[in-house]
Amino acid sequence: MTGDDPQYDLIIIGGGINGAGIARDAAMRGIHTLLLEARDFGSGTSSWSSRLIHGGLRYLEYGELPLVYESLHERRHLQSIAPHLVKRIRITIPIYKGSRRGRIIVRLGMTAYDLLSLGKNLPRHRMLSREELIAAEPGINADGLRGGAQYYDAQVTYAERLVLENIIAAAEAGAVVRNYSPVTAIEFRDGGNHQVRYTRAGSGEETAVAAPVIVNAAGPWVDRVLALGNKKMPRLMGGTKGSHIIVAPFPGAPKDAIYVEAQADGRPIFIIPWNRQYLIGTTDIRVDIDPAEVQASDDEIRYLIDETNRVFPQANLGPENIHFAYAGVRPLPYRKKGPESAVTRKHIIKKHRGGARGLISIIGGKLTTYRNLARQTVDKVQKMAGGHVAVCRTAELPLPGAIEFEAAEEALNSIESLSVAGRRRIAQIYGGRVQRLQALVAAQPELGATLDAEDTVLVAEIALAVRDEFALHLSDIVHRRLMVGLSADLGAHLTLSIAAAAAAELGWSSEEAERQLGILNAHNARLRRTDSRTGDQKTISDTSSM
Ligand SMILES: Cc1cc2nc3c(=O)[nH]c(=O)nc-3n(C[C@H](O)[C@H](O)[C@H](O)COP(=O)(O)OP(=O)(O)OC[C@H]3O[C@@H](n4cnc5c(N)ncnc54)[C@H](O)[C@@H]3O)c2cc1C
């Protein structure tokens, strides 16, 4: 089996959480698999979520009980196969006078959530009196506060790494995985051995590969991928945009995550402690543009700031307090009309018929349920191939970095250059994969140097990203491998030293290093909503969402 093989059992288009999960499961069941990702793994919607591994309390309102049950079940699996990435989080729901969801409704919802969670590993909910809530969260607006509820869910701080660890596991199980390799054409053949053309990363060479089964896991790009085929296809995707803002801890900021009904439109929004900052979101607006182009609009940002200031009056946030903002498109099933919030969040695994037989498209699917979606998809792939359906083991076998956090921290003690904060940071990001870092430093002691004054970032991390974790661009390393790109300054204080280490590792010329810095700056400018050429703060009007 080589990376240049022209024939596979399965070709997956899209390396977000769903494509990565399907690749891992398929490869672990012995299916000869190729995964093609147009950009970097996990750089699409999977990077732009609220980063919760949750049952979706809100879906109860729409009667989506099976989805809530499935999500709660999956939450437990993910906590067990990726304990270094998926952590428990306590969430408080404040209830105000005039809320659409009053105390009784919230209590009923919480009880149903607990019942659906039976046998799971998190504590049950607790209703709070007004006084208890104020004692727990002294910064909360007490005006009109009636009390609240407290419950538990889970959080994946670095969703990017959850995708990556699935990719790494897929490759370790024998899958061929290629980032920066966009699919450019699909040719459905009568005999069923369909051809896929893609542009190869690096060389830019047009390459043809074939497989009897193709999975279109392109998230909100699913219809665009279908349009690459030689058949007319119905529209499947009707995405809605959701935006988040990231701010520093503010006066009166909550200890727990807060899930609160917005005054403006009654939608619940989250204010979540995340990555030593606060992640606040989200919105839900129909969009019909390339998902790669969406940005948080001024109106969305104003809405999230206003609602946060209302619940935490001392916060006094303004646009100038935002570290960065991001937006993503939920890959939801296409519906001509009806409210965005009521579109089902259940995933659909669509088997195409007629001349496109052998093609499966994935519609929807949350981070939380990716493993089960992958299991169901691979079952279908095996049935379509007419063979025996091998047992899925993804719920039991841990992801590559899954050893206990404390053990990972201990394993780092041999790298003396790291500070305590550095050990903590590295263990949180890599979990058990710190052993790879250790091995790199043991073989090349110069990789044990740190890049920052606080001694928290190792040169070896860049070597790991390039040699073991498929990073090709500077932005991959900064934003989706070392995770420094999600800090308040988007990693700016480290960019040049990371670029120098990456240039040495990847053999970049000075022109190539410049080009890489340009790509990174453009990416950061979108997150900061600044002009990448001047660095000026600029108002970006987003008419797409209106
Ligand atoms: C605002 C928001 C909040 C959310 N919050 C949560 C949450 O808290 N918890 C949760 O569980 N879920 C949440 N979700 C849902 C979840 O993030 C997504 O459903 C999930 O990430 C979709 O993953 P995916 O792999 O299907 O799509 P993506 O991550 O978008 O991956 C699809 C990939 O296909 C690639 N691609 C496109 N065209 C091609 C081509 N021609 N060739 C090759 N590759 C191609 C893209 O580059 C992309 O990387 C949220 C979503 C949004 C938008």
The ligand as an SDF file (V2000), in Angstrom:
LIG
                    3D

 53 58  0  0  0  0  0  0  0  0999 V2000
  -21.2260   28.3930   14.8880 C   0  0  0  0  0  0  0  0  0  0  0  0
  -21.1390   26.9220   15.0860 C   0  0  0  0  0  0  0  0  0  0  0  0
  -21.1530   26.3840   16.3700 C   0  0  0  0  0  0  0  0  0  0  0  0
  -21.0760   25.0080   16.5470 C   0  0  0  0  0  0  0  0  0  0  0  0
  -20.9680   24.5200   17.8080 N   0  0  0  0  0  0  0  0  0  0  0  0
  -20.8410   23.1840   17.9880 C   0  0  0  0  0  0  0  0  0  0  0  0
  -20.6170   22.6700   19.2850 C   0  0  0  0  0  0  0  0  0  0  0  0
  -20.4810   23.4060   20.2650 O   0  0  0  0  0  0  0  0  0  0  0  0
  -20.5540   21.3270   19.4320 N   0  0  0  0  0  0  0  0  0  0  0  0
  -20.6710   20.4760   18.3570 C   0  0  0  0  0  0  0  0  0  0  0  0
  -20.6410   19.2720   18.5760 O   0  0  0  0  0  0  0  0  0  0  0  0
  -20.8340   20.9390   17.0980 N   0  0  0  0  0  0  0  0  0  0  0  0
  -20.9060   22.2710   16.8890 C   0  0  0  0  0  0  0  0  0  0  0  0
  -21.0350   22.7740   15.6350 N   0  0  0  0  0  0  0  0  0  0  0  0
  -21.1560   21.8430   14.5030 C   0  0  0  0  0  0  0  0  0  0  0  0
  -19.8230   21.3140   14.0170 C   0  0  0  0  0  0  0  0  0  0  0  0
  -18.7960   22.2580   14.1470 O   0  0  0  0  0  0  0  0  0  0  0  0
  -19.9110   20.9320   12.5460 C   0  0  0  0  0  0  0  0  0  0  0  0
  -21.1140   20.3080   12.2440 O   0  0  0  0  0  0  0  0  0  0  0  0
  -18.7670   19.9970   12.1650 C   0  0  0  0  0  0  0  0  0  0  0  0
  -17.5430   20.5940   12.4940 O   0  0  0  0  0  0  0  0  0  0  0  0
  -18.8170   19.6740   10.6870 C   0  0  0  0  0  0  0  0  0  0  0  0
  -17.6830   18.9350   10.3650 O   0  0  0  0  0  0  0  0  0  0  0  0
  -17.4310   18.4590    8.8800 P   0  0  0  0  0  0  0  0  0  0  0  0
  -16.2470   17.5800    8.9000 O   0  0  0  0  0  0  0  0  0  0  0  0
  -18.6820   17.8860    8.3290 O   0  0  0  0  0  0  0  0  0  0  0  0
  -17.1830   19.8120    8.0680 O   0  0  0  0  0  0  0  0  0  0  0  0
  -15.8680   20.7230    7.9730 P   0  0  0  0  0  0  0  0  0  0  0  0
  -15.1470   20.8220    9.2410 O   0  0  0  0  0  0  0  0  0  0  0  0
  -16.2860   21.9820    7.3270 O   0  0  0  0  0  0  0  0  0  0  0  0
  -14.9460   19.9050    6.9840 O   0  0  0  0  0  0  0  0  0  0  0  0
  -15.2230   19.8070    5.6050 C   0  0  0  0  0  0  0  0  0  0  0  0
  -13.8990   19.8890    4.8660 C   0  0  0  0  0  0  0  0  0  0  0  0
  -14.1060   19.6400    3.4810 O   0  0  0  0  0  0  0  0  0  0  0  0
  -13.0870   20.3410    2.7950 C   0  0  0  0  0  0  0  0  0  0  0  0
  -13.4090   20.4700    1.3780 N   0  0  0  0  0  0  0  0  0  0  0  0
  -14.3140   21.2930    0.8010 C   0  0  0  0  0  0  0  0  0  0  0  0
  -14.2660   21.1560   -0.5440 N   0  0  0  0  0  0  0  0  0  0  0  0
  -13.3140   20.2190   -0.8090 C   0  0  0  0  0  0  0  0  0  0  0  0
  -12.7820   19.6720   -2.0060 C   0  0  0  0  0  0  0  0  0  0  0  0
  -13.2040   20.0540   -3.2150 N   0  0  0  0  0  0  0  0  0  0  0  0
  -11.7990   18.7450   -1.9100 N   0  0  0  0  0  0  0  0  0  0  0  0
  -11.3410   18.3430   -0.7070 C   0  0  0  0  0  0  0  0  0  0  0  0
  -11.8070   18.8570    0.4610 N   0  0  0  0  0  0  0  0  0  0  0  0
  -12.7820   19.7720    0.4040 C   0  0  0  0  0  0  0  0  0  0  0  0
  -13.0420   21.6740    3.5290 C   0  0  0  0  0  0  0  0  0  0  0  0
  -11.8200   22.3490    3.2990 O   0  0  0  0  0  0  0  0  0  0  0  0
  -13.2520   21.2630    4.9720 C   0  0  0  0  0  0  0  0  0  0  0  0
  -12.0400   21.1650    5.6960 O   0  0  0  0  0  0  0  0  0  0  0  0
  -21.0580   24.1480   15.4170 C   0  0  0  0  0  0  0  0  0  0  0  0
  -21.0230   24.6790   14.1280 C   0  0  0  0  0  0  0  0  0  0  0  0
  -21.0390   26.0630   13.9620 C   0  0  0  0  0  0  0  0  0  0  0  0
  -20.9500   26.6260   12.5770 C   0  0  0  0  0  0  0  0  0  0  0  0
  1  2  1  0
  2  3  1  0
  2 52  2  0
  3  4  2  0
  4  5  1  0
  4 50  1  0
  5  6  2  0
  6  7  1  0
  6 13  1  0
  7  8  2  0
  7  9  1  0
  9 10  1  0
 10 11  2  0
 10 12  1  0
 12 13  2  0
 13 14  1  0
 14 15  1  0
 14 50  1  0
 15 16  1  0
 16 17  1  0
 16 18  1  0
 18 19  1  0
 18 20  1  0
 20 21  1  0
 20 22  1  0
 22 23  1  0
 23 24  1  0
 24 25  2  0
 24 26  1  0
 24 27  1  0
 27 28  1  0
 28 29  2  0
 28 30  1  0
 28 31  1  0
 31 32  1  0
 32 33  1  0
 33 34  1  0
 33 48  1  0
 34 35  1  0
 35 36  1  0
 35 46  1  0
 36 37  1  0
 36 45  1  0
 37 38  2  0
 38 39  1  0
 39 40  1  0
 39 45  2  0
 40 41  1  0
 40 42  2  0
 42 43  1  0
 43 44  2  0
 44 45  1  0
 46 47  1  0
 46 48  1  0
 48 49  1  0
 50 51  2  0
 51 52  1  0
 52 53  1  0
M  END
$$$$
